Amino acid sequence: MSQERLALDAGMERSYVSDLERGMRNPSVRALGRLADALGVRPAVLLEDGNI
């Protein structure tokens, strides 16, 4: 999935998703939930080692 697609599906800016991927920002609890919904996983999955 591209950053652009993920950002669109999560209702976020692509630059924000890029910053998360590069470790430049930390997601809020709300953002984490939106990303998980867009990816079709539970938020806990994104918190496992190596995912964020």
Buried (B, 14 or more C-beta within 10 A) or exposed (E): EEBEEBBBBBEBEBEBBBBBEEEEBEBEEEBBBBBBBBBEEEBEEBEEEEEE
